[in-house]
């Protein structure tokens, strides 16, 4: 069976023209990031970034490359928001400079992977491992529509069934309608906060066994402590590397049971 959005076959059979096009798109992404000052709302810049990343995902058939592309997109989207750089820090760099540094690192990883595929392509298919995940349902509760859709695309790309809610009320209604296996929940929501939603999900027999993961900009020790108290099993601080998130979602069921 072929998964939606994936090509059949071994990545080593990717035509050279596809890799050349992917490298060309990488160059366009780099130029877009370098030329943009950051720190201001730019819907056109967001649209251009998403378009380039979508085209790159469509070109390649290598799972690792696709995850890296979505990682670049997730970080770069912050560049086109007025407050996307707030709280960013990388070594001595802060704000927009720190954000751009992280984006450059992500782009560097993408370039390295594409070059590896071109010079020494992998010799085994990466698609079958995704089949086992098809029956896992994930609910994303995130008030930022762009971030929510980027996360949805990444997770669906990896084989998960994903639903999205933008408020605590929507999240509770979605969870009651179709109980999720995992809830990825922001803390700052427009009508309540993620703590109250998590506590409500834990009290409801239909959703009490869901794995709750906080995905938030609130990274203080008090924030993490409160997360544990209301029932979150994991507290991830934005921006979260897609590789880290996917690794956590792939934890064995028995390990997750011990966290609950």
HELIX and SHEET records of a PDB file:
HELIX    1   1 UNK A   11  UNK A   13  5                                   3    
HELIX    2   2 UNK A   16  UNK A   35  1                                  20    
HELIX    3   3 UNK A   43  UNK A   59  1                                  17    
HELIX    4   4 UNK A   63  UNK A   79  1                                  17    
HELIX    5   5 UNK A   95  UNK A  119  1                                  25    
HELIX    6   6 UNK A  128  UNK A  133  5                                   6    
HELIX    7   7 UNK A  145  UNK A  157  1                                  13    
HELIX    8   8 UNK A  168  UNK A  177  1                                  10    
HELIX    9   9 UNK A  194  UNK A  203  1                                  10    
HELIX   10  10 UNK A  221  UNK A  230  1                                  10    
HELIX   11  11 UNK A  242  UNK A  249  1                                   8    
HELIX   12  12 UNK A  253  UNK A  259  1                                   7    
SHEET    1   A 2 UNK A  89  UNK A  90  0                                        
SHEET    2   A 2 UNK A  93  UNK A  94 -1                                        
SHEET    1   B 5 UNK A 161  UNK A 165  0                                        
SHEET    2   B 5 UNK A 137  UNK A 141  1                                        
SHEET    3   B 5 UNK A 182  UNK A 185  1                                        
SHEET    4   B 5 UNK A 211  UNK A 216  1                                        
SHEET    5   B 5 UNK A 234  UNK A 237  1                                        
END                                                                             
